[in-house]
Amino acid sequence: MMQPPDGAPDPTHRDQDVEDEQVLKPFELLQARYLSLAERYEWLEAMINYVPDYIYAKDRDGRFLFANLAIVLNNGFTDVDELIGLTDAEIHPMADAYKIEEVERQVMESGKADLGVEERRLKGEGWLMMSRVPLRDRNGNIIGVVGASRDISARKRAEKLMSAQTKLLQDVARGVDLDVFLRESQVLLEELLNGRCVSFVLNGEQAEPLAGDILEFPIFSRDGGRHGALVTVQTDGDEAGLMEFFAGIAQTVGIAIDRHRDIAHIAYLAEHDALTGLPNRMLLDRKLSALLEKASKQQRSLAVAFVDLDNFKLVNDTLGHAAGDELLMVVARRISTHVGNGGIVARIGGDEFIIVLEDPVEPIYERLAAVLTDISKPMVVHGVEIRVGCSIGVACAMEHGTTASELFANADMALYRAKEAGRNAIRLFTPAMAEDARNKLIRIEELRRAVERDEFVLHYQPQKEVRSGKIIGVEALVRWQHPVEGLLLPGVFIPLAEETGLIVPLGEIVLRKACQQARLWQDRGLPSLRMGVNVSARQFLESSLTSHVASALQSADLDPQWLELELTESLIMRDVEGAIERMHELKELGVSLAMDDFGTGYSSLSTLRRFPLSRLKIDRSFIADIPEKPGDMAITSAIVSLGRTLDLEVVAEGVETEEQARFLEGAGCELLQGYLFARPLPSSEIESLIAGTVAKAG
Ligand SMILES: Nc1nc2c(ncn2[C@@H]2O[C@H](COP(=O)(O)O[C@H]3[C@@H](O)[C@H](n4cnc5c(=O)[nH]c(N)nc54)O[C@@H]3COP(=O)(O)O)[C@@H](O)[C@H]2O)c(=O)[nH]1
C-alpha cells in the first residue's frame, strides 16, 4: 500500500469536519493550509512511484526531466537522479532511441497527443500501451513531452489465446478433417505457449510420456461421454486464465470430434441402407464402377444380379411393416452369407437387392441358385413362420454391358423375365430380351397413340338364356384396329395397358362405346340386351371409375339396368372391404355387377354373401375339360348350386361343345356363353344374329 510522505495528511482519512470545510472553502485555500509545494511534490512523486505504469517527462531535447520508479528500475537504474538529464540514445540501442525520439518530436511539433499506441517492450517480453502528450509551461508553450505507458502483455496474451480459440472454432465450423485439425491445433498451441508441450490423447491412444507434473483437461463428447484429454505439463506461471483457456480448447476439440463423427455418420447413412446396413445404390454405383474398371483391365468377368422378393407386399400388408423390416434383415443376412468378400450386396429399394459377384469361380448360376434356395427357406418373423421366394435376373460384364447402368438395365430385364416365368426363377440376360424390351417400348408408344386416336372397336359375345333359348345379353370385348397389323386381340395389349395405366382411359373408351351400342340397338328396335363390360384391376382402383360409368350411361342415355360390370374374383379378393365399398358405389348407379372368372380366386361363402352381385361367371377353365374331368364337373355343379343358394344367376363361359352345354343345362346353369353359340362378333353381325333368333322364335 502506498504511504503518503511523512507529515502529509492521509488522503484516505475521512474526517467529517474536514469534508465540511472542503465544501465551504476553495480548493487552493485547502492546499495552502495543509501542503507546502515541496510536500505536494513529494506526495505526488510517492504516488507516481507507486503505480506500475511507466511515467516520465522529457524536455524538448529528449532529456529526462522526471521518471517514475518503474522506468528507473526497468532501465537498470536504482534512483531517478541517475536518469535525469539522459536521452534515450544514452540508454537504448540507436534504432529504438530513434523511434522514440521520432514519435516524441512529432507530439512536440504538432502539439497533438499521441494516445493508446501499442508497442512491443524494448526490454524483455511483452507489450506496452504508450501515450504521449505535449508538456506545456504556464503560458502554453511546449517545453517537452510527458509520456505514460502501461504493460498490456496480459491483455495481449488473452487476446492471442482468444483468437487461437476462435480460429479453432472456425476450423470446426469449416469441417476441417479431424486429423488435420488436431495436428494444426497442437502446433498452434505449442507456438502460442512458447514451445510448451501440448497433446491430445484420444481414447484408445497411448499418451506420450511428458517430463514434469501433468495437467489433464478432459475432452467431453456431446452426450457427456469422454473422447480423451488435452495433456500438458504444469509450469510455475500457470494462471487461472490459462487453465480456462485449456479447458475451452478441450471443449472445442470435443465439439470437433463430435462433428467429425456426425459427418462420418451422415456419410455412412448417405451410402448405406439404414435398415439392413447394406450399401445403397449410391455406394453400389461407386464400387461397381471401380470393379468394372479393374475387371476390364484384368480381362475378368463380373456378374450383376437383381434379386426381387416374391410376395413381400403380402407380408407387409398382412403382418405389418415391422414384420416386413424383419424379413428384409433376414434376407439381407442370407444373401450376404453367400456373397462374402468376393462381391457386393446392396439394397436398392423396398424388396430389391443387387448382388455383384466378382470374377465368379463357381458358375454364376450355381451361386445364385444357392442364394435363391436359402432365401426361400422358412423363417420366423414376428412369431409367424413364413417363406418368401425370389426372382433373380443376371447380366454379366463385359458380355452384356461394360458400364454399371448397362448392366443394371440388362439385369433388370432378365429379372422381369424371371418374374414372368412364374417367380422363384433365375434368368440370365440375352440380347433377345433387349429386343423384346425395345419392342415393348414401341408397343407402349403405339398404344398411347391408339388411345389418343381411339383405334379401338368392340366385339360382342352373346349370352344365351337356357330357359328361353334367347340371347339376353352380350359381353363387350375390345379389339385394337392397329393401322399396320390389323385387328389385335386384347391378350396382346390389355396386360400392357394395365402395366402402363393406359387401361384407365382405354376402359373409359370401352364403357362409352358399349353404352352407346346398347342404346343404338334399343333405338333400332332390337330386344334390349344386357351389356357386360370388363373392368380391370387398375380401373377398379381408380376413384374416378364411378363417375366414368355414370357419365358413359348419361351421354348414351342408357338405362343403368342394361349395363353389367364384370369384376374378376382375384381383383375383388385383393382388398375385400375396399371392393365392397366401391361395389356399393357402383350399385347405387343402378348397374348390375357380375363376378368374372369365378372359381379362380379364393372367395368363401361368407365373403360372397357380402358382395352386391347379380351374377357369377364360371371361369372357362372349369368348362374346357368337361366331360373329361369329373373334378371340374363337380366344381361346376357346386358353383351353380352356390349361385342358387346366394340367389345369383350363374353364367358358364367358354362353352364349346353340345356336351358341355347339356351338362350345364342339367346342372341348372341359367346362362351360357361360348364359341358353341357365337364367337365375339362385330356389332353388325350381332344385329343379324339377334334378328335371326327373333325371327326363328317368331
Ligand atoms: N379390362 C378389359 N379387359 C378386356 C376387355 N376386353 C377383353 N378383355 C380381356 O381380355 C381377355 C381376352 O379377351 P378375348 O381375347 O376377347 O377373349 C374372350 C373370348 O373371346 C374368349 N372366349 C369366349 N368364349 C370362348 C370359348 O368358347 N372358348 C375359348 N377358348 N375362348 C372363349 O374368352 C374371353 C372372354 O373372357 P372373359 O372376359 O373372362 O369373359 C378377356 O379375358 C378379358 O378379360 C375390355 O374391354 N376391358
The ligand as a Gaussian input file, in Angstrom:
#p B3LYP/6-31G(d) Opt

LIG

0 1
 N      -60.302000     -54.724000     -68.893000
 C      -60.737000     -55.203000     -70.036000
 N      -60.407000     -56.455000     -70.394000
 C      -60.873000     -56.915000     -71.567000
 C      -61.653000     -56.158000     -72.410000
 N      -61.931000     -56.902000     -73.492000
 C      -61.358000     -58.066000     -73.313000
 N      -60.701000     -58.074000     -72.158000
 C      -59.944000     -59.142000     -71.539000
 O      -59.193000     -59.773000     -72.488000
 C      -59.306000     -61.175000     -72.306000
 C      -59.283000     -61.862000     -73.625000
 O      -60.405000     -61.461000     -74.368000
 P      -60.706000     -62.120000     -75.730000
 O      -59.474000     -62.444000     -76.447000
 O      -61.731000     -61.277000     -76.390000
 O      -61.335000     -63.469000     -75.272000
 C      -62.662000     -63.544000     -74.837000
 C      -63.393000     -64.548000     -75.644000
 O      -63.041000     -64.499000     -76.983000
 C      -62.954000     -65.813000     -75.013000
 N      -63.947000     -66.869000     -75.225000
 C      -65.271000     -66.790000     -75.234000
 N      -65.818000     -67.991000     -75.475000
 C      -64.824000     -68.866000     -75.643000
 C      -64.726000     -70.228000     -75.891000
 O      -65.763000     -70.924000     -76.061000
 N      -63.515000     -70.801000     -75.963000
 C      -62.361000     -70.037000     -75.804000
 N      -61.224000     -70.652000     -75.895000
 N      -62.423000     -68.731000     -75.562000
 C      -63.610000     -68.150000     -75.465000
 O      -62.917000     -65.520000     -73.633000
 C      -62.638000     -64.140000     -73.453000
 C      -63.694000     -63.562000     -72.570000
 O      -63.340000     -63.929000     -71.276000
 P      -63.925000     -63.217000     -70.012000
 O      -63.534000     -61.764000     -70.085000
 O      -63.290000     -63.897000     -68.884000
 O      -65.383000     -63.362000     -70.097000
 C      -60.597000     -61.409000     -71.595000
 O      -60.490000     -62.484000     -70.705000
 C      -60.898000     -60.129000     -70.918000
 O      -60.589000     -60.232000     -69.557000
 C      -62.011000     -54.861000     -72.016000
 O      -62.710000     -54.138000     -72.699000
 N      -61.520000     -54.422000     -70.814000

